[in-house]
């Protein structure tokens, strides 16, 4: 396969790649080779991958190629390479959790989300870098749009790998903002569904009440396909012709001025294309939500890590160490009160979300910040993780710095399909097609 052919295969999305495999136009082996070639060429600079299973991926691709030739297709991802965030267990591959060696393991069974991918015909290419235990201590990954900027966290490697055309689809997890923020910073689509729709067994937890497994892809359609496999539920993308989109002025006040202006301009563009833009106000319980969500996260993080922390506290990174220490100091009264405040907001905001096709907000205060010492600000994503409602981020343009801008769309619990329809409509209006110049 020529370098030009490999480059062309690397631009394929997950659904298109699967369709071409199904039609006999391309081979799963060529797809995997194209991804591996791209990783070999770029990952020394990007550092998206902590483990690449070249031998295993090629063996799986050969088996899937033989099945495709015989008309035996396992499912909608037959032959499609996928990356897995390194807090999710894959049988036979190391799970490091972005932590020191004492925390590493080699699981013998797949997490359910991974076994569902395999059952749909996906090729598990390897494990992508994560922040330590999926919290704030940065991964070594660089943003493909500008290597001097953060890719976000904690699904840093997944966002960078998809953006750099190393893989068409990757799994991430979100407890606060860890699917949508790296997707936004890296100029790709990130999608998390209603809490509990995708299984979290076999995933190192950060906070059980808030953890979601989701996908990063380069289109709304691919994100819907990946999430459908994880949820074992068909999530169709039926584009809405004239959606009603809610805008919250109080949220824009916290964004950088250029980002607030960009989101306003995007809303106006949606209005010119037929959307009805309605300004709304969040319920009063929003004022307590960020503190409540953080307290829940700290208590549940401490619960999971307590035994290891007693033995290895000095080997925890400063961010995750501070979270565990704060959780250990909390009382049961504090934790229950925080959870009640979180659930109060969830119940209060649901009528607002149910009354509109989507809520439009920034995904982050601005484009990816410079430097790798921080993963950025998850404030705009946190409310929807705490409420457990579906949210999706789309690239919406390029900032003055040349880094991607992004918007976030939020829906009511259980309404993934309508939200995807609005997202697909917005994606068509935005017509974003830029890619990192690596």
N, C-alpha and C positions, 0 to 999 in steps of 0.2 A: 504494500500500500504506500503510495507516494505521500510526501508531507502535505501536499495540497488536499489529497483525499482525506487524510487524517484530520486536517484542520476543518474541513467541511463537516465531517462526522461530529466533531466537537461542538459545533454550533447547534446540533439538533436538540430539540426538547424531548422530554420523556415520551410524550404521547406519539410524536412524529417518529421517533426512533423505533418504538414498539410497532407502529403501523408498518414501517419499512421492513422490519424483521418478519412480521406476519405475511407480508406480500412477497417475501423472498428477494427484496431489493438490496438488503444489506445483511451482514452476518453479525451475530453477537460477538464473535471473536474480533472482528474489525472494530466494533464499537469499543470493546474493552481495550484493545491495543491503542486506539486513538486516545482514550482517556489516560492510559498509562504513559503514552508518549508525551502528552501535555503535562502530566505531573512531573515526569523526568526533566522536562525542559524548564519548568517554572517554579517547582516547589522549593528549591533551594533559596529562592528569594521570598516566596509568599509564606511558606511553612504552614500550609493548611492541614497537612496530614501527619498524624503521629505514627500510623502504621498502615502500610499499603500491602495487601495480600496479593502480590502479582501471580504467584503460582496457583493459589486457590481461585482467583478470579478467572484466570485463563482456563483452568480445568472446568469451572462452572460454565463458562462461555462455550466451550467445545461441546459440552453435554447439551446445552440449550440449542446450539446450532443443529445438532443431530436431531433433536426433537422437532425443531421447526421444519426441517427438511421432510420429516415424516408427517407433517401436519398436526403435530401434538404440541399445543400451546398451553402452558400452565396458567396463564392469566394475562391481565392487561399490561404487565410490565415485562413480558417475556424478552429476555436479552438486554434489558436496560441496566446500566451500571448505577449503583447508588452508594453514597457515602453515609457513614453512621457516626454520630457524635459519640465521643469516647467516654460517656457515662452510661451508654446503652450496651448491654452484654451481647456479644456475638460469639458463638461457640468456637473455641480454638484460637480466638484472637485476644490479645491482652486488653484488659480494661484498666486504664491508668487513672481516669478521673482528673487528669491534669495535676496529680498530686505526687508526692515523694514515693519512692519505691516500696515502702512498707504497705502502702494502700493498693498496690497493683494486684490484679488477679487474672487468671485465664479461665473463664467460665467454660463449662462443658455443654451448656444448653443456650439456645438463643432466647433473648427477650421476645415476648409475643409479637411486638411490632416488627422484629426482624424475621421471625418465622412467617409472618404474614407477607412480608416482602418476598421472601424466597418462594412461598406458595404461589405468588402472582408472577413468578418468573424473573424476578430481579437478580442481578449479579451484585453481591456485596463486595465492593472494591476495597474497603478498608475503613479505618477509624480516623475521624477528623478531630483536630485539637479543640479542647475546651478550657475554659478558665478552671482554676482549682475547685473541685467539687461543685462546679457550675455556679460559683459565686463571683466575687469581684476581682480576685487576683488574676491578672491578665494571662492569656495564652501567648505563645511566641508568634502568633499569626500576624501578618501584615495585610493591610487593605490593598487589594489588587488595583484600585484606582489611583492610589498614591501610597507607596510603601512606607512613607513616613507618618501615616495616619492609622488610627485604630480601625479594625474591622468590626468592633463591637464585641459584646460577650453575651452569654457564655458560649453560644453556638458559633464561635468565631471561625473555626475551621470549615464548618459547613457553609457559612455564608461566603467565605473567600473562595472555596472550591467551586461552588456553583457559579459565582461571578466570573472566575478565571477560566471557565469552560473546561474544568478538569473533570466534571461530572454533571449530568443534567438534573439530578435530584439528590437531596441529602436530608437526613433526619436531624432535627434539632429539638431542644426542650426549652420550655419557658415557664418560669416561676414568677418572674416580675416582667422582664422584657427581652428574654434571651433568644427568641426566634425572630421577632419583628425588628428589634433594633439592629442586629447584625445584617439582616436582610436589607434594611433601609440604608445603612452605611455602605453596603456593598452593591447597591443598585439592583437587587433581585426581589422576588416575591417571597414573603414569609406568611405562613398561615397556621393559626392554631384554632382548634374547634372548641366547642363547649367542654368544660371540665368533665372528665370521665368518659368522653366519647372514644378516646384512644387509650389503650391499656398502658399503665406505667410499671407493671411488674417487670423485673429484670433491668430496671433503670435505677442508678444510684439516686436516691431522693435528695432534694434540697428541702422541700416542705410539701408533705403529702396533700394538704388541703389546697395547694396552689399549683402543683406541678402539672404541666401539659406536655405531651409529645406531639410535635407537628412537623411541617415540611418546609424546605426552602427550595425554590425552583425559579425558572426564568419566565414563567407565565402563570396567569390565573388558572388556565386549563390544566397545566401540569401539576400545580398545587392541589387542585381538586382531585386529580387522578391519584396522586400519592396519598392524600388523606382518605380517599375512598378505600384504598387497600388497607390502610392502618385501622380504619374504623369498621371495615367489613360492611360498609353501607354506601350505596351509590349516591355520590354527591354530584349532581348534574350542574352544568353551567348554562343556564337559560338566560341570555342577556335581557335585561330589563330595558324597555324602550324609553320610559320616562320615570326614573326613580325619584323618590322623595328623600332628600338628604338633609340631615340635621347638622347644624354647625354651632359650636359652643364658644362664644366670644371670650368667656372667662378662661378657657384653656389657651387660646391664642396669646393671651397676655403673658404667659410664661415662656413662650418660644422666643428665639432670637428674632430681631425685627425683620430680617430678610426672610426667615422661614415663615413668620406670621403673614407677611405680605404675599409670599408664594402660595400659601394655603388659601388665602383670600382670592388670589388670582385664579387658582385652580377651581375653586367653588364658582366663581363667575363664569369660567369657561364651561363648567358643567351646566350652569344655568342657561347659557347661550345654546347648548345642545339639547335642551328640553327638560333638564332636571328641575325639580322644585326645591329650592334651598330655603330652609326654615331655621332661623336662629332660636336656640333653646337654652335653658338654664338647667344645670345639674341639681339634683336634690340637696338639701342642706347637709345630709349625712356624708356628702363628698368631702367636707372639710376635715373629717376625722379618718378618712379612708387610708391615706398613705401611711400614717403612723400605725394604724391598726394592722395593715398588711405586713409592715415590717416586723411588728411584734409577733405576729403569727409565724412568719418565716423564721425569726430567730429562735422561738421556742421549739419549733419542729426540727430545725437544723440541729439544735443542741441535743434534742432527744435522740436523733439518729447517730450523732457523732460522739456522744458522751463517753462511751467506753474507750474508743480509740483516742479521744482527746486526753483522757486521764493518763495514757501511756506516751502519747506523741505530741503533746501540745506545742512544743517548741518547733515541730516540723510542719505545722499548719501555717499557711500564708497569712499575712496580716489581716486581709479582708475576711476570710472565712473564720480565722481565730476570733476576731472581734464579734462576729455574728454568734458563734458558739458561746463565748463568754457572756454576751448580753442575754442569750436565751437561758443560760444556766442561772442567771440572776433573777429571772422572772418568777413570779408566783403563779399558781394555778388561777388565781383570781384575775391577774393581768391577762393571761392567755385567753381565758373564757371571755373576758370583756372585749378583748381585741377581735376575737372571732365573731362575737355578737355585733360589733360595730361594722365589721366587713359584710356580714350577711344582711344587716339593715340597709346598707347601700345597695347591695345586689337586689333586694326586693323593691327598694324605692326607685331604682333606675330602670327596672324592667318595663314599666308602662311606656316610658319615653322611648326605649329601644324598640318596643313592639309597635309603636305608633309611627315609625319611620322605616324606610328600607335600609338605611345605614346612618351611622353617626360618623362625621368626617372630622379628623383631628390631625395634627402633626404626629409623626411616629416618634420623633426625637426633637429636642429644642433647635437643632441645626444639623448640618452635615457632619460627617465623621470628624471628631476633633484630632488635632495634630498630636503626635507622640503615641507611644505604646504603653505608657504607665497607667492609663485609665481605659476602661471599656466604654465610657460615655454615660449618658443619663437616661435611665429607664422610666422617668416620671410619667411620660405620656402613655406608656404601655401598662404600667402597674395597675391602674384601676380595673382594667378589663381582665387581667389575670386574677385579681382579688375577687372580682364578681363571677369569674368562671364562664364568661361569654365569648363567643367566637370573634376573632379579629384577624384582619389581613392587612399587610402593607404592600404598597405598589411603588415602584420608582416613578417619579412624576416630573423629572427634569434634571438639569445640571445646574449647580450653584455657580456663583461667580468664581469660585476656586476650582471648578471643574469636577468636584465631587458630586455624587448623586443627591438630589432632594427626594423626599418620599412623603406619601400620605398614608394615614391609617384609616381603615373603615371598620366599624364595630357594629355587630348585630345582636339581637336578642338571643337568649339561650335556646339551643335547639334549632336555630334558623340558619344553619350553614348554607343550605341551597339558595335561599333568597339573597344572602349576603354575597355569595359567589356570583350570582347574576348581576348584582350592582357592581361588584368589582370588575367583572368582565366588561361591562358597559363603560366604566371609568377608564379601564385599560385601553379600550379602543379610542376614547376621546384623547387620552394623553399621548398615545402613539409613541411611547418611549422605545428607542431602539439602540441606544448607545451601549458601548461595551468598553471595558478597560483596555488600554493600549499597552498590553504586556508584550 
